[in-house]
Amino acid sequence: MKIDILALDGVFDTGLAALMDTLSTANELAQAHTPDGRVFDVRLIGVRKRVRTAQGFTATVEAPEPGRTPDWVVVPAVNAKPPERLVQALGRRDVRDARERLRNWHESGVGIAAACLGTFILAEAGLLDGREATTTWSMAPLFRQWYPRVRLDDSRMVVASRGIVTAGAAMGHLDLALWLVRQASPELASQVARFLLIDTRSSQAQYIIPDHLAHSDPLIERFERWARTHLAAGFSLQGAAEALHVHPRTLQRRTEAILGKSPLAFFQDLRVEQAKHLVATGHDLEVIAEKVGYSDAATLRNLLRRKLGRGVRELRSELG
């Protein structure tokens, strides 16, 4: 499988290394069983002769070869997390050139993949319009505002949609690399994960910090503050809207536009976050259920397992 990793100035060092090291390990493990069993032909390419990483290292990159048609082109993240820096990065000439090349590759049938903020480059190129995609959860509100035509689900770690694959935050580069290995050999992907101690994750949901997302919009921030003081009570959209002096439809539309979920779903996320904290501090489950507005411990137990993928006993062991 031919994989070209398209690196741009300011590339996230860990993301680039995670991609290259995972694919390199896959080749080493494959060759350990079969001397000529190299699975991946990996090249580091760019639209310039050299790139400077976010940590200041210089990497020499190859120009895309006219006669080479890769199976996949992968775009690691650029390290430009503040929105104003991301705007500057997306407007750079090398990024504009990369977008044009990505469109050409896609039109010729090459698979395109990106992780974390690399997904913004795909969205800028128009490659994600009308598709399901994911991105780094911390920038999801901004992504939704900039690219409303993308069907974003930031709870997922990896999303494949008709020849384009996107992955979530920062270490999602590992998940993306394993996804690529899995396309060649599920058994090899399992071996790589074991050798590199990679825990596969299907969801980003357990890592999302609702408070961080709320600060992306003044109304959502006010709603979050109100919600935290009403966790023990039953949720009422009308009551929340009246307290915030807005129409219920305004609150509904705003939370869906910014957070990609309803006010009730966000309210439940806050309940889960608080319950998780109380579990970690050793509170009895019946007491926790009462504090976060559930009538019995069984309902809360099922909710935690559904949302976090782990039971109460596992949470206590993990967080204690």
Secondary structure, 3 states (H helix, E strand, C coil): CEEEEECCCCECHHHHHHHHHHHHHHHHHHHHHCCCCCCCEEEEECCCCEEECCCCCEEECECCCCCCCCCEEEECCECCCCHHHHHHHHCCHHHHHHHHHHHHHHHCCCEEEEECCHHHHHHHCCCCCCCEECCCHHHHHHHHHHCCCCEECCCECEEEECCEEEECCCCHHHHHHHHHHHHHCHHHHHHHHHHCCCCCCCECHHHCCHHHHHCCCHHHHHHHHHHHCCCCCCCCHHHHHHHHCCCHHHHHHHHHHHHCCCHHHHHHHHHHHHHHHHHHCCCCHHHHHHHCCCCCHHHHHHHHHHHHCCCHHHHHHHHC
